[in-house]
Amino acid sequence: MCREFISYLGVGVVSENAAVKVDVVIVGGGPSGSTVGTLLKKYRPDLEVVILEKEKFPREHVGESQLPAIGPILDEMGVWEKVEEANFPIKIGGTYRWGTSKELWAFEFLPLSKFKDEARPAQFKGQRVFTAFQVERARYDKILLDHAREMGVEVYEETMVRNVDAAGSEIKSITTQDGTRYEAKHFVDCSGYAGVLRKALGVKIDVPSKLKNMAVWDYWDNADWAIEVGVGGTRVEVLSISAGWIWFIPLGPTRTSIGYICPVEHYKKMSMKPEELYQHAIAQEPRVQELIKNAKQDGEVRTTHDWSYVSEKMVGDNWFLTGESAGFADPILAGGMTLAHSSAREVAYIILADFEESKEITWLKKRYEETQTRRIRQYIRFADYWYFANGQFTDLEDLTKEIAASEGLKMNSKEAFRWLSLGGFTDEDFFLPGLGGLDLVAVKEVARRLSKDTDSELEWELTKFNTFKLNLTGAKKETMPLYNGGEIHKIEAYRRGNKLLPAIGQFKIVMELIAKHSDITQFMQVAEAHLRNADKHINSSVTLQQCVATLEMMLVDGWVNGKYNPKRPRITVDFTGGKTDQGIRDIPDELRVHYHDGIPEAASETPSEAASEK
Ligand SMILES: Cc1cc2nc3c(=O)[nH]c(=O)nc-3n(C[C@H](O)[C@H](O)[C@H](O)COP(=O)(O)OP(=O)(O)OC[C@H]3O[C@@H](n4cnc5c(N)ncnc54)[C@H](O)[C@@H]3O)c2cc1C
């Protein structure tokens, strides 16, 4: 199929019943559409792939602050360098005023003290693997869409899908506004909030959140962020005010996105126009006032409402939902684009497998739906919890118990709250313990900041014990898909309830090491040596941190049992505090592990059964 043919159809020379037949039709050319298209063409250049996009790019879009999990996907797409060349600010974390303290606090993917202000454009290696971008979506989405086109995807802008002809769970064809009808082996809904295929198919959505929020935002030229927020490594700023919060996202040397999110009820109560509400909110925030004192506002305040949801179905006979059409979680955690890119990547792999005549398609679709549903729900729950901690909800007890119950855990509210702050939100996401691209340490740090006891150390369950044993009792063995290098591999996993333990990566290392070295001192020594020998290129402190985080998650989730042997040392896990010139207190630096109880590290008594047991 070629472009001329489509135009030809567009002017109506071909009879209206004739359809253009291609392999894959993608509706929407945002981040998820470009990801599906690019990866399909990368691994199967012979496939005919079409993206139908309603707008002419560059077009504006909200949702600018990314997470590091996007980096490897951009790299796999072959577009990371192009995004880097656009010189978007590098994001190393977030600055918050939220929760019980009025002070600013930060969490970071890469500690500022470790971040080197290197020349750009750089390559996707070293420190940049741990960073993200803050992107002006008009430019970012265009770079990605143009890249998809260069990879051979037929991209049609200003081409709106108007009609979807579906029978049961199968899409027969779709028709654009100019009357062109497409038939394809697969259709992918990447139309974001519009959910074009989802709505046409009558797929219901679930709204598992108590939040009914809205957003108002605008763009500013020449805000002072370069001085206040940093030049080389920037942070998203999330600043809570009386009835909501303000985001401040540096998008480039002169452009900044500033938005306000509040409950819809508050908006109604204020009886103000959106522009007035926006100005009223910004006037309450002295830090933002200071940053914009020399800046000029675009003056076109944008709004959106209708909040978190999850689609009840994400796959059908010949269709998939990805990105925001599959679900949306409140932007407090800046996870939307991570969910969009990662879901789109997985769908591309499943479609590729189908073109390779894989017999596993039903299983792969089921796994995709389960994983994506779980990721979106986790984000929504964490966002609810986050808002609660800011006083937006009054029923903490119910909320924490509900969250624990949805994980199949019966806990009273106190236990549930503690479980959450230990990292109860985390899962085997991306084969690392975390939450949609945020690692366990970041989630714990955030949860601690949200808890009442902000002065306490980050709590680690594993510091109570020193002898650990793998516990697979009652777990069923199953397989999980691993998407890598254009192929899907099957890996072993254990399932207990709705918890999964994949036997890969850090999880596999911990499972193997803990089986041989139940004593924590020996475990740490062997883990460190193992990681050093396994890959000399990776940053050993970060990897050891992940290893400790993995053991912690396995302990909290019951995959490992802990005991305390009074004759053996335990470990203390902590972060060094630090001060920066930005007035932010207690920025976490690298993980440090101390051995305590006064027993030297070299002690090698055999661990014995001991008094306390988890
Ligand atoms: C207030 C707010 C703040 C946010 N902040 C963040 C953030 O800081 N970080 C983050 O990661 N995410 C954020 N998000 C979420 C983020 O915007 C989305 O997750 C992301 O854009 C989803 O990408 P997508 O490709 O699925 O959809 P989109 O980016 O919305 O792309 C969908 C495309 O489909 C096209 N389309 C729609 N209908 C049709 C049709 N009928 N025919 C053809 N094309 C069509 C649209 O024109 C659009 O280009 C935020 C969202 C909101 C609402």
PDBQT file of the ligand as one rigid body, heavy atoms in Angstrom, charges set to zero:
ROOT
HETATM    1  C1  LIG A 701      -3.606  16.874  33.832  1.00  0.00    +0.000 C 
HETATM    2  C2  LIG A 701      -2.728  15.754  33.372  1.00  0.00    +0.000 A 
HETATM    3  C3  LIG A 701      -1.383  15.754  33.709  1.00  0.00    +0.000 A 
HETATM    4  C4  LIG A 701      -0.559  14.693  33.292  1.00  0.00    +0.000 A 
HETATM    5  N1  LIG A 701       0.756  14.690  33.664  1.00  0.00    +0.000 NA
HETATM    6  C5  LIG A 701       1.541  13.650  33.308  1.00  0.00    +0.000 A 
HETATM    7  C6  LIG A 701       2.913  13.633  33.658  1.00  0.00    +0.000 A 
HETATM    8  O1  LIG A 701       3.447  14.550  34.286  1.00  0.00    +0.000 OA
HETATM    9  N2  LIG A 701       3.658  12.549  33.279  1.00  0.00    +0.000 N 
HETATM   10  C7  LIG A 701       3.121  11.520  32.555  1.00  0.00    +0.000 A 
HETATM   11  O2  LIG A 701       3.838  10.558  32.257  1.00  0.00    +0.000 OA
HETATM   12  N3  LIG A 701       1.829  11.540  32.185  1.00  0.00    +0.000 NA
HETATM   13  C8  LIG A 701       1.033  12.573  32.542  1.00  0.00    +0.000 A 
HETATM   14  N4  LIG A 701      -0.268  12.582  32.136  1.00  0.00    +0.000 N 
HETATM   15  C9  LIG A 701      -0.766  11.447  31.352  1.00  0.00    +0.000 C 
HETATM   16  C10 LIG A 701      -0.319  11.516  29.883  1.00  0.00    +0.000 C 
HETATM   17  O3  LIG A 701      -0.762  12.702  29.324  1.00  0.00    +0.000 OA
HETATM   18  C11 LIG A 701      -0.910  10.328  29.126  1.00  0.00    +0.000 C 
HETATM   19  O4  LIG A 701      -0.711   9.170  29.884  1.00  0.00    +0.000 OA
HETATM   20  C12 LIG A 701      -0.280  10.102  27.755  1.00  0.00    +0.000 C 
HETATM   21  O5  LIG A 701      -0.432  11.209  26.927  1.00  0.00    +0.000 OA
HETATM   22  C13 LIG A 701      -0.929   8.884  27.104  1.00  0.00    +0.000 C 
HETATM   23  O6  LIG A 701      -0.386   8.652  25.838  1.00  0.00    +0.000 OA
HETATM   24  P1  LIG A 701      -1.258   7.944  24.707  1.00  0.00    +0.000 P 
HETATM   25  O7  LIG A 701      -0.355   7.778  23.546  1.00  0.00    +0.000 OA
HETATM   26  O8  LIG A 701      -1.947   6.781  25.273  1.00  0.00    +0.000 OA
HETATM   27  O9  LIG A 701      -2.409   9.001  24.360  1.00  0.00    +0.000 OA
HETATM   28  P2  LIG A 701      -2.286  10.482  23.797  1.00  0.00    +0.000 P 
HETATM   29  O10 LIG A 701      -0.972  11.055  24.086  1.00  0.00    +0.000 OA
HETATM   30  O11 LIG A 701      -3.473  11.215  24.302  1.00  0.00    +0.000 OA
HETATM   31  O12 LIG A 701      -2.405  10.310  22.233  1.00  0.00    +0.000 OA
HETATM   32  C14 LIG A 701      -3.634   9.951  21.642  1.00  0.00    +0.000 C 
HETATM   33  C15 LIG A 701      -3.676  10.462  20.208  1.00  0.00    +0.000 C 
HETATM   34  O13 LIG A 701      -4.851   9.948  19.579  1.00  0.00    +0.000 OA
HETATM   35  C16 LIG A 701      -5.383  10.929  18.730  1.00  0.00    +0.000 C 
HETATM   36  N5  LIG A 701      -6.808  10.656  18.496  1.00  0.00    +0.000 N 
HETATM   37  C17 LIG A 701      -7.840  10.809  19.367  1.00  0.00    +0.000 A 
HETATM   38  N6  LIG A 701      -9.001  10.489  18.759  1.00  0.00    +0.000 NA
HETATM   39  C18 LIG A 701      -8.699  10.115  17.499  1.00  0.00    +0.000 A 
HETATM   40  C19 LIG A 701      -9.474   9.681  16.388  1.00  0.00    +0.000 A 
HETATM   41  N7  LIG A 701     -10.809   9.583  16.452  1.00  0.00    +0.000 N 
HETATM   42  N8  LIG A 701      -8.840   9.376  15.232  1.00  0.00    +0.000 NA
HETATM   43  C20 LIG A 701      -7.490   9.476  15.133  1.00  0.00    +0.000 A 
HETATM   44  N9  LIG A 701      -6.709   9.906  16.150  1.00  0.00    +0.000 NA
HETATM   45  C21 LIG A 701      -7.306  10.210  17.326  1.00  0.00    +0.000 A 
HETATM   46  C22 LIG A 701      -5.146  12.218  19.496  1.00  0.00    +0.000 C 
HETATM   47  O14 LIG A 701      -5.156  13.342  18.639  1.00  0.00    +0.000 OA
HETATM   48  C23 LIG A 701      -3.778  11.965  20.126  1.00  0.00    +0.000 C 
HETATM   49  O15 LIG A 701      -2.723  12.491  19.348  1.00  0.00    +0.000 OA
HETATM   50  C24 LIG A 701      -1.098  13.631  32.523  1.00  0.00    +0.000 A 
HETATM   51  C25 LIG A 701      -2.447  13.652  32.162  1.00  0.00    +0.000 A 
HETATM   52  C26 LIG A 701      -3.258  14.690  32.582  1.00  0.00    +0.000 A 
HETATM   53  C27 LIG A 701      -4.703  14.668  32.183  1.00  0.00    +0.000 C 
ENDROOT
TORSDOF 0
